[in-house]
């Protein structure tokens, strides 16, 4: 039996659903964004997080839960990759003047 989800997916607007369906079928978009769109669509149909993770090639439902939480807060921008791991590029005065 599935556990109760702490942060369930909010209802999708028609525009969001259309864009998610378009992204999930795209051959020109980055694979990570396509996978995230498929995951959100699977969760919107009522599939539990662990099952949505398995269907979309993820390892655990925790990643799906974090994606859903981010989607609830930021909408479609949550599908985009975020910068990570490296320090920001800092230019010295010589590079800026050039």
N, C-alpha and C positions, 0 to 999 in steps of 0.2 A: 504494500500500500504506500502511495506517495505521501511525503510530508506536505504540510501546508506551506505554501510559498510565502516568505516574509514580504517580498516586494513584487507582487504580480504585475504583469504587463498591463499598462493602461489601454483603453480602447484606441484603436488606430483610426485616424481620420481617413477619408476616402483618398485624399492626395498622398498621404503616407503609404497607404496600402498599394496604390498604383505605382508609386516610385519604388517600393520594395520589390514588387513583382517584376518591374522592369530591370532592376539591378540584379535580381536573382537569376535572370535569364541572359544577362549580358555576357558577351564574349570579349569585350574590349575593356572591361573594368577589372581592377586588380582582384585576384582570387580571394584575398582576405575579406574584401568588401562584399563580394558575391556570397561568401560563406556566412558572413554576419547577417546579410539580408535574408538568406534562407533560414537561418536560425530564428530570427525575429518572426518571420512568417509562420514557422512551425509552432512557436510558442503562442502566437495569436490564434491558432486553431484549437488550442486547448491541450496540446501535448505537454507532458511534464518536462522539466528542464533536463533531466538525465536522458530521457528519450530523445529530446530535441538535439542534445549533444551527440548522441549516438548516430542519429539520422544525418547530421551535418558534418560528421567527421571530427568532432571534438572529443576530448578525453573524459571530461567530467562536467557535471551540471553546474559546478561553481563558476566556471567561466561564463556559462550562459546566464547565470543569475547576475553576475557583474555587468554583462552586456545589457541585459534587460533593465537593470537599475540605471545605467548610463543613458539608455534610450528613453526611459521615462523622464529623465531630467533634461536631456539635450535634443531629443528628437532624432532626425536623420543624420545630424552631424556626429552622432555617436558611432556611426559606422566607419567614419574616416579613421585612418591611423593617426596616432598621436606621436609627437616626438618623444624619444626616450633614450636613456643610456649614455648619451654623450654630452659633453659641456657645450654651451653655445659658442659660436665662432666670435672671437673678439679681435677686432682689427686695431693695430697700432696707428699712431698719427701718420706715419709714412704711407701706409696702405690706404687710409682714408683720403689723404691728400691726392694720391694718385688717381 
